[in-house]
Amino acid sequence: MTEHHFYEPRHGHGLRHDPLNAIVGPRPIGWIGSLNAGGVRNLAPYSFFNLFTYRPPIVGFASTELKDSAANIAASGEFTWNLATRDLAEGMNASSATVAAEIDEFDLAGLAAAPSRLIAAPRVAASPVSFECRLTQQFELTDAEGAGTCAWMTFGEVVAIHIDPAMLEDGVYITARARPIVRGGGAGEYFEITGDRKFEMRRPR
């Protein structure tokens, strides 16, 4: 039997780079749009993001510390999620810059915003898919002993969905057609989802 590299995270990993976010990956990107109390637009990507339920659809992302997105959502109760694609990768990356709250990341990244229909938070106009979300829960994550971690979890119900018709074929959304990107490990690893790597399996009955 292979002898595995073993470590307890609280004592360090003993490797050149922390492998955790490379192991649990690639991870979908939570590209989150919001507004602050003064109406300034905010846009930021989060690599700890996913869809959690079908009915109602709930998405969530974790933010290390109570960053602008989480603070804006706590105050406004709403946000958008925007699909990050290969064509939008550079803009997505530009929107990750750490800047003051009064800086508009849409302008910073050179991205046009589109209005939502049911909420005030803006969407990325060029993104082929966007969700309009209303806050359902937000709380600080704790460790096994119950101590706060300074990481905040935000969940929202998807109340409206925008899909570019070009992503649909005979009423079916084609995942790879948008060329979505997902986060890998390291300082800047990403992967593009392409149709040539697709395989199918049906659940056993």
Beta strands, then each sheet from edge to edge (+ up, - down):
strand 1: 27-28
strand 2: 30-35
strand 3: 41-46
strand 4: 49-53
strand 5: 58-64
strand 6: 78-82
strand 7: 113-114
strand 8: 123-124
strand 9: 129-142
strand 10: 148-163
strand 11: 168-169
strand 12: 172-173
strand 13: 181-183
strand 14: 190-192
sheet 1: 1+ 13- 14+
sheet 2: 3+ 2- 6+ 9- 10+ 5- 4+
sheet 3: 7+ 8-
sheet 4: 11+ 12-
end
